[in-house]
Each structure stands twice: as C-alpha cells, then as structure tokens.
Amino acid sequence: MRLAKTQPPALPRPQAPLAPAGEASAPAVLAWPQSPTSSPASLPPRHPWLQLFSCAARGALAAALLGLTACSSLTSPASPVRGAPLGLRAPVALSQFDYPKARLGEGHYTIASSGCLLTSLTMASSLVHERHDLDPLSANALVLRNGGFSGSALELGPAASALGLSVEHRSALSLGNAKLLGARLDAALAKGCPVVMGVDYQPGDTSSVSGADHFICAYARLGPGRYAAMDPAGGVKVELCADAQGLLSYRGAPARHISELVFLSPR
C-alpha cells in the first residue's frame, strides 16, 4: 500500500553535533605534537626495532582514541569518519549535509535540507546487505527510478523496495503501544534488522503518521531500554533511552523524542 505523500520541510542546519538540531562536526584529527626545542633532524637515530615499536604504539593509541570519539556521548563535539562502518553490525556513517546541492527526488528540496529519511534508509540498506558503497546520492537515483518520489516527498514503500528493503510495519509511538513496540524493536534488532525512527523536536506534523520532523536509523540494543542509532544530521552515533512508560528519546535530550517506528526487513 502506498503511504500518504508528505512534502518534507527544509531541515534547519543543526547546532548540536549529535542531534537532529546539531551542526555536523568535522572528524577528529589526531596530531602528534613536535618538541619545541628539537627537530627530528637534531635527534639521535633510533634503532629500527624501536622505531617500529614507536609507530605501532602510536597507531594503536590513535585507533583507540578514534574509537572513543566514534562512540561519544551527546555532549562530545567529535564525530566518526563518515562513510565508514562504526563497528560490528553498525551501518555506514552517512551525513545528509554532505550533499547540499543534490536535488532530492524531482522537487526543489535538497538531500542536505530534507533527505534525512532517504539517508536513514540508505544506512539501513547498507547494514542489511553489507553494502559499504551505497550513499545517499546513489540511493536517490535508485529511488527515483523506482517511482519512489512525488516531487521531493518520499514514498516509503517504493523507496524501501528500491533499496532492497520491505516495510514490515509503521506506527506512531504512544503511551498505549510503547511496551508492545519496544518488544518488537528488541526482536527486530536481535535479528539484525535496523529500524528507522521518526524524531519529533519541534511543533507541527510533517510525517504522515506522527509529528516526526526528522528520521534516524536505529541498529543495536545496548541494554534494557537503551539503543544505538545513526543520525543523518551529521552522520553521527546517538544513544536512545526509554523512560518508565517505554517512550524513547535522545539520551540527555528528552525534548527530542521518538514519535514513530518503521520496521524493515531484507527484500
């Protein structure tokens, strides 16, 4: 069944790096400081084995630090290197802001301004099918060829199909169904099926089923009521937490709450 079309609003440029309202931060760059009193040329030569050990140790430390920034909390300004998998069963980190001039579908919006749902579906497809070469630009072309756009409004069913996914269920999240959808969410993630989520962070309804203003891709259960998701507003990892009633929101930012869930499966 084709879902009701909704013209996406222009997503405002974020101000916080790990939220739909967050500016995409540059990948962390590790620089090894040089001594102010000496240069490499003035230092005595070191034994080749010592040089090898030194390089290996520094490389290991760099990898460890990059791993910490990739899994940073909401208050960290660091973000992972976009376009690279974050870890075991994690999707490729993709940012919609990398495409400021790419037209979304056939309309007047761009992927950067309104392509959060497309980018979230792209990350879900990359995880399910282990396709690290799929990006929002190529996904946009695939969805367009499959009739998944009306202007810049994305038709969820045809769009998911074009990316090798099927929409199993889509529902608004409420007090009445939070426990049921939470159990279904746990089951889907346990099977390795990512779940696209709508985020409501400002007044007004822009989704056809909820007040979602933005979309993200949840991919792992971290513990009871805790989930990992990739946010296309910057291509960063965020953590979601459930309250006592089972309602989900960004950790440390309850005003950014989950308003709907889209359950997917491989096609």
N, C-alpha and C positions, 0 to 999 in steps of 0.2 A: 504494500500500500504506500503510495507516495504521500509524504508528510506535507503539511501546510507550509507554504513558502513564506519566509520572513526575510525582508531586506535587512541585511546586517548594518548596525550603526558603525560609524567610524570609531574604532577603539582608540581612546586617548593614549598618547605617549605616556608610559608609566613613570612613576617617580621612585618606587621602591623596587630593588632589583629582583626580589623573589616573589612578586605578587602580580596579579593582572594589572595593578596600578603601579608597576615598577619599571624603571628605566633599565634597559639591558646593559649590564656592565661588561667591560672587556675581560677576556680571560686573564686569569692571574699569570703574571710573568715572574719567574724566579731569576734574580740576578745575583751572581756571586760577587761580593764586593772585593775590590782590589785594595791592597795595603797602601796608605797614603805616603809611606816613606820608602817604598821599594817598588820596583817593576819586575815583571817576570824575567827580563834580561839580566837584572842585577842579582838574582837569586842563584845560589849554587845548584848545579844539576842534581836531580834526584835519581835514585836507582829506578830502572824501568818497572820493576815489580811494585815499587812504592807509588810510582805514578799511576800504574794500572789500578792499584787498590784505591788510591785517592779519587780517581774518576768514577770508579764503581760505587764508592761510598757516597759521593756527591749525587750521583744519578739516583741511587736508592732513596736518599733524603728528598730529592726533588719529586720523585714519584709519590712518596708518602705525603708530602705537603700538597701536591696537586690532588691526591685522593681526598684529603681532608677538605679542601676548598670545594671539590665537586659535590660533597655531601654536606655542605654548610647549612647552618640554620637560617631562619628568616632574617636574622639581624646581620648576617655576613654580607659584605659587598662583593664577594667573589662569585664567579660563575664558572661552570665547566666549559671546556673547549667544545664549541658547538660542532655538530656533525660527527661526533664520536660517541660510541656506546659508553654509558656510565659504569657498567659492571654487569654481573651475571643477571640475565633476564631483565635488563634495562633497555629502554628504547634508545635510538639515536637522539641526541640532544639537538633540537631544531628550534630556531627562532623565526617567528613571522617577520620580525623587524629587519631581517637580512634582505627583504625584498620590497623596498619602498616604492619602486617604480613598476613592479609586476602587477598587471591588472588581474583582479580576482574574477574568474569566470568571464562573463561577457558584459559586466556592468562597469560602473565608474569608480568603484572602490578598489583598493589595492590589497595585496596579501598582507602588507605591513599594517594597514589600518583595520582590516576586518577579516583576516584569514586565520583566526585562532582555531575555528572548528576544522578547517581544512588541514592545518598544521598538526592538530591533535590526532586526526585520522591518519595522517601520514606517519606519525610516530607509532601509532598503534599497528599499522600495517608493517612498518619496518621491524617491529618486535615479533609479530606473529609469523611473518615469512622470512625473518632474518635477512632483510634487505637493507644493507647499510648505504646503498647508493640512491635510495629514494629520498627526494627532497620535496618541499612544497611546490617548487616550480614545475617539476616533472609530474607531481601529483595533480596539480592544477590542470595540466594538459590532458591527463588521463580522464579526470572527472568531466572536463569539458567535452571530450569526445564521446563520453558515455551519457551525455544529456543530463548531467548532474547539477547544472546551474540554471537558474532563471534570473538573468542579469548577474548580479553578484551574490544573490541568495542561493545558498547551497541546499540541494535536495538530498537529504541524508541517506535515503535508501540507495538511489543510483550512485551517489558519491562513494559510499562504502563499497558497493559492488565493484566499482571501477578500480578500487584499491585492494581487491581480493578479500573483502570482509562482508559479513552479513550482520544486519541489525537484529539481534535476538529480542530485545525489549528496550523500551524507552519510557521513563516515568519520572514525573516530578517527585522530589523528596519532601516528605512532610512528617509531622508527628505521627500520623496514622499508619504510615508504611515504613518508617525508618528502620525498625528492627528487621522487618522482612527483607527490605532492600539491602540492609547491612549483611545479612546472612548470604544473600545472593551475590553480593560483592565479594565476600570472602571466598565463596565457592568458585567464582569466575577467576579470580586472581590465583587461586590454588591450581587451577588448570592451565595457567599461563595465558589467559585471555585478558588483555587490557580493557579498561572501562573508561570511556570518555565521560567527563563530568562537566556540567554547567555550573558556573560560578556567578553568584549574584552579589555585586558590590556597589551598585548604585540604583536609584529609583528608576522604575519603568520596566516594561516587559519587552524583550527583544527576541526571545525564543518562542517557538510555537507551543511549548508545553509548560514553561516556567518563566520565572523572572531572570533567567540567566543573561548576563551581559558578556560572558567570556567563557571559553572552554579550555580544559586541560586534559591530560591523559594519565590516569592512574594505572600503575603497573605492578605494584607489590604491596603485600601486607607486612608491616613492620612489627606488629604485635596487636594485642587486643585494642581495637578502636584506633589504630594508627596505620597510615598508609603513605606510600611514596608516590608522587606524581611528577610529571614533567609539565612545566608551564611554558607554552609557546611565546608568552610575553617575555622574551629574553632567552628562551631555551635553557631554563634553569630548573633544578630539582626543588620541590616543595614538599612539606610534610603536612598531612591532613590528620585531624584528630576528631573523634566522635565524643559528644557530650553524653550525659547520663540518659538522654532520650534517644540517642543514636543519630542525632543530627551532626553533619560533618562541616568543618570549617578549616581554614588555614591555621596551622599551629601558631599561636601568638597573635592572630588577627581574626577574631571571631566575626567581625563585620563582613569578612569575605567568606561567605558560607556557600556550601554546595546546594544547588536548587534542583538539579536533575541528574540522572544517571542514564547512560546509553551503553547497554551491554552488547558486546560484539563477539563474533566467532569467525574462524577461518572459513573462507568460501571455497 
